[in-house]
Amino acid sequence: MVSLETRLRAAVGDKTAGALERAFGMQTVGDLLVHYPRRYAKRGELTPIDSLPLGEQVTIVAEVRSATERRMRNRRGSILEVVISDGQGALTLTFFNQAWRLNELTPGRRGIFSGKVGIYRGAQQFAHPDYQLFEDEAVARVTAQTRSTEPVPIYPATGTVASWQVKKTVDTVLDMLDEVPDPLPEEFRIARDLLDARTALERIHRPETFEQIGQAQETLRTHEAFVLQAALLQQRAEVRALAATSRPAAADGLLAQFDAALPFALTDDQVTVGERVAADLEGAWPMNRLVQGEVGSGKTLVALRAMLQVAETGGQAALIAPTEVLAAQHLRSIARMLGPRLAPELMPTLLTGQMPAAERRKAALRAASGQARIIVGTHALLSASTTFADLGLVVVDEQHRFGVEQRETLRAKGTAPHVLVLTATPIPRTVAMTVFGDLDVSTIRTMPAGRAGVSTFVAPLAEKPGWFARVWERIAEEVALGRQAFVVCAAIDAEAAVKDDTADEPVAEADGAPERTRWGVVQVQELLAGHPAFADLRVSILHGRMPGDEKDAVMQAFARGEIDVLVATTVIEVGVDVPNASTMVILEADRFGVSQLHQLRGRVGRGGVPGLCLLVTEAPAGTPARERVEAVAATTDGFELAEVDLELRGEGDVLGDLQSGARSSLRLLRVVTDADLIAVARQEAEKVLSADPQLQAHPGLAAAIERRLGQQERAALAKS
């Protein structure tokens, strides 16, 4: 018998275990058994080949008739074409660079094939389908006739490990598996009508009917929520066991003086969030708070007030920004808000990688000596040569631009410093951690008075190509009213970034999409130089390859109104504050992420002038790329867009360092749709840990946490 902790090599042998480890990172029986089927095929509802619906996912029982390999034109590699038949019609399976499949897809072999029906050169095809071959013809007949209602699990697979190989190994392990300790309290499991752990694993991998799958998935989804909640609660308890230096604000201290000199009143949300942050800074354990607010809602002011509270006790605050342009602007803004009386005392200092060596050494000395109590910088703050006298607060601006490791590097330069993270659009991982309750979250929803806001529209060139000319006319009209505009491109020089779309292989042609127009800063500058409406306009460019002092000079000139139209890359994505900028045009908007689009459009409508954002795209209607762009146009709510981003890109590695993507540490659980379950699991986990912090009476839960969280995941949690 084997347990979930048993090494795979001991259970299934070196060859199979080695292949699974290389393909999926599996090392134990437990790793294998949480590799759940991603869907199930229906044996008894197979569709004849001659009537397959185009564009739909289907499953058929068929026989291999032929298999041939040929070289691909215009690109390296080969294409394998396998013709299968159900006795009535024929269909081609297409595989790229997978000639090894010739050894198993031999004429006469029968099996179950699943894929999305496409058309290539007038014939039906499956591109990279899933399939499960039968051992012999007799098995095929039995499968088709006597087991027609039994679901066929289809597993996530790779080019080296097929779905059927995973299935075969899972069956082997399940036959040997001993009892599985349940991570859920018995009363909680029964109350929610869930299966015991052993039965749930059996039914998700070897269901006899489709009805059994749902309860198994719900049970294992609850396991996942409960285990992760318990792990996060344990981590929070460990953080609160750390001793942080209390940073109380004095009645007549720096913060009070600053507030008294403010020429405007704080919004209600700024007051509420500020009070929460102030209380955190006085607490016995380190603050770990996320402040989310729409672009221009005043998050930086909240952060500055926290810096002043820390400075009152002699501590230092370090604000890390993703770009030199933004860091320099933050420093100017902070110095301006502090005024001539407080600025000299706090000596706000800029530290970036592209500063002249002498200036950088001077700035680093100010930080190390404690002379500078507010330090603003870029990744240069992470350098081993950058030290602080008493780092009491770390402020991370626009956290989607920094990874967990980078934030931890800066935090490690102090002794349990407080951490304040600012973001206008939470990255998927942040939304996941927010729902899981591991971060303290504050939201600023009200905007300061005098902000006109921004309206966003999609310019769909696929259907209305004539709108492209109107986009440039619209910019000229805004400039004629005395306003300014941004034009944002995805590249500096589109000619160097164009992908090779000339291949004539099936997948390349499957969409039937025409060649896309690519726009870079270089191309737009050339276009506008010859455009009649821009003959008298002052147009400049800005991109990341320009020297730091040149970038800063361009942005300052734009802020002073000396430039009418700024053609730029995403270097202006965050922090650039030009109240007179009313219009932003984002070319090839579908090439940007949801977070980027939201950040970019936040650069306009920051003053009393109404903002206009035009998302220009050639993406056809109904495509994921077009839907992403339309989602941004539909709302300005950062959390709502974060959920859209999460659904499109995945939660990210909730227990690891990834910011988003398919390698989510979640198996069945989905943060947005399962938020209610997560909340219930958290409440129940709090009860368990409150009564039994060491989980001595809950060995199943303790073992599940140990399996789920290796050293790497625990380290990542400690940094979050």
Buried (B, 14 or more C-beta within 10 A) or exposed (E): EBBBEBEBBEBBEEEBBEBBBEBBEBBBBBBBBBBBBEBBBBBEEBBEBEEBEEEEBBBBBBBBEBBEBEEBEEEEEEBBBBBBBBEEBBBBBBBBEBBEBBEBBEEEBBBBBBBBBBBBEEEBBBBBBBBBBBEEEEBBEEBBEEBEEBBBBBBBBBEEBBBBBBBBBBEBBBEEBEEBBBBBBEEBBEEBEBBBBBBBBBBBBBBEEEEBBEBBBBBBBBBBBBBBBBBBBBBBEEBBEEEBBEBEBEEEBBBBBBEEEEEEEBBEBBEBBBEBBBEBBEEEBBBBBBBBBBBBBBBBBBBBBBBBBBBBBEBBBBBBBBBBBBBBBBBBBBBEBBEEEBBEEBBBBBBBBEBEEEEBEEBBEBBBEBEBBBBBBBBBBBBEEBBBBBBBBBBBBBBBBBBBEBBBBBBEBBEBBBBBBBBBBBBBBBBBBBBBBBBBBBBBBBBBEEBBEBBBEBBBBBEEEEBBEEBBEBBBEBBEEEBBBBBBBBBBBBEEBEEEEEEEBBBBBBEEBEEBBBBBBBBBBEBBEEBEBBEEBBBBBBBEEBEBEEBBBBBBBBBEBEBBBBBBBBBBBBBBBBBBBBBBBBBBBBBBBBBBBBBBBBBBBBBEBBBBBBBBBBBBEEBEBBBBBBBBBEEBBBBEBBBBBBBBBBBBBBBBBBBBEEEBBBBBBBBBEBBEBBBBBBEBBBEBBEEEEEBEEBEBBBBBBBBBBEEEBBBBBEBB
